[in-house]
Amino acid sequence: MVYEVHHNDLTQAQAAKAAVLDFNATWCNPCRMLAPVLEEASNDLAGKALFYGIDVDENPALAARFGIQSIPALVVLKDGQPVARQVGFMPKPALEQWLNSVL
């Protein structure tokens, strides 16, 4: 399950042992392509990380805080600290391989 972030509030994500932040926008076609892939990956990797969707138009402070300039952008947090990032669409096998290497 991918949880939606609202009001620039990352409290839950930062409290998690590991979290994957998906910075996206409704108008972004690659973001829309990535959404179902992330949903599947979140189910496959349940117990390893929590997944959060962050609309950059609704949460501009978070996008600025993480230096997001292109979307879709994924940021992996461990113990509340960013440890990896990836920009652009990835098919599920590549996404899961990348996530497994950083989680």
C-alpha positions as MATLAB code, in Angstrom:
seq = 'MVYEVHHNDLTQAQAAKAAVLDFNATWCNPCRMLAPVLEEASNDLAGKALFYGIDVDENPALAARFGIQSIPALVVLKDGQPVARQVGFMPKPALEQWLNSVL';
ca = [
       0.000    0.000    0.000;
       1.213    3.469   -0.868;
       0.127    6.067    1.705;
      -0.599    9.609    0.552;
       1.185   12.494    2.272;
      -0.796   15.666    2.937;
       0.050   19.079    4.423;
       3.819   18.535    4.015;
       3.624   16.071    6.939;
       6.274   13.348    6.876;
       5.952   12.395   10.547;
       5.046    8.743    9.881;
       7.623    8.274    7.129;
      10.411    9.695    9.261;
       9.434    7.453   12.190;
       9.566    4.309   10.036;
      12.701    2.164    9.973;
      12.656    2.458    6.165;
      10.429    4.484    3.848;
      10.202    5.068    0.106;
       9.001    8.534   -0.873;
       7.466    8.881   -4.340;
       7.435   12.523   -5.451;
       4.882   12.861   -8.258;
       2.133   15.002   -9.793;
      -1.246   14.199  -11.327;
      -0.248   15.800  -14.662;
       2.972   13.735  -14.964;
       2.594   10.778  -17.358;
       5.696    8.887  -16.150;
       4.395    9.344  -12.587;
       1.091    7.750  -13.571;
       2.996    4.862  -15.172;
       5.064    4.372  -12.011;
       2.087    4.397   -9.594;
       0.881    0.797  -10.203;
       4.486   -0.449  -10.217;
       5.055    1.157   -6.810;
       1.796   -0.295   -5.507;
       2.948   -3.801   -6.493;
       6.432   -3.217   -5.085;
       4.947   -1.969   -1.806;
       3.064   -5.258   -1.481;
       6.096   -7.347   -2.457;
       8.358   -5.486   -0.024;
       5.853   -5.284    2.846;
       7.743   -5.473    6.120;
      10.910   -3.986    4.592;
       9.677   -0.433    3.978;
       6.612    1.783    4.000;
       5.743    3.604    0.773;
       4.464    7.192    0.571;
       3.144    9.198   -2.391;
       3.858   12.920   -2.320;
       2.170   15.208   -4.849;
       4.687   18.018   -5.413;
       1.921   20.511   -6.226;
       0.161   19.838   -2.908;
       3.377   19.487   -0.863;
       5.827   22.044   -2.283;
       7.755   22.413    0.982;
       8.646   18.710    0.959;
       9.723   18.854   -2.673;
      11.962   21.830   -1.862;
      13.327   20.209    1.291;
      14.452   17.134   -0.675;
      15.671   19.167   -3.668;
      13.214   17.579   -6.095;
      13.563   19.163   -9.525;
      12.337   16.342  -11.777;
       9.573   13.812  -11.272;
       8.880   11.046  -10.710;
      11.560   11.001   -8.038;
      12.031    8.346   -5.381;
      13.862    8.991   -2.124;
      14.633    6.183    0.317;
      14.769    7.082    4.002;
      16.393    4.917    6.642;
      15.734    5.948   10.222;
      14.403    9.252    8.879;
      17.504   10.102    6.824;
      17.728   10.051    3.004;
      20.102    7.322    1.817;
      19.279    6.951   -1.902;
      17.368    8.619   -4.712;
      16.284    7.765   -8.235;
      14.611    9.908  -10.890;
      12.388    8.656  -13.685;
      10.211    5.666  -14.472;
      11.531    2.164  -13.766;
       9.878   -1.140  -14.631;
       9.096   -3.354  -11.654;
      12.161   -5.670  -11.890;
      14.558   -2.694  -12.013;
      12.700   -0.888   -9.223;
      12.727   -3.904   -6.913;
      16.394   -4.601   -7.660;
      17.282   -0.994   -6.794;
      15.140   -1.002   -3.648;
      16.563   -4.318   -2.453;
      20.071   -2.926   -2.886;
      19.362    0.112   -0.669;
      16.918   -1.289    1.905;
];
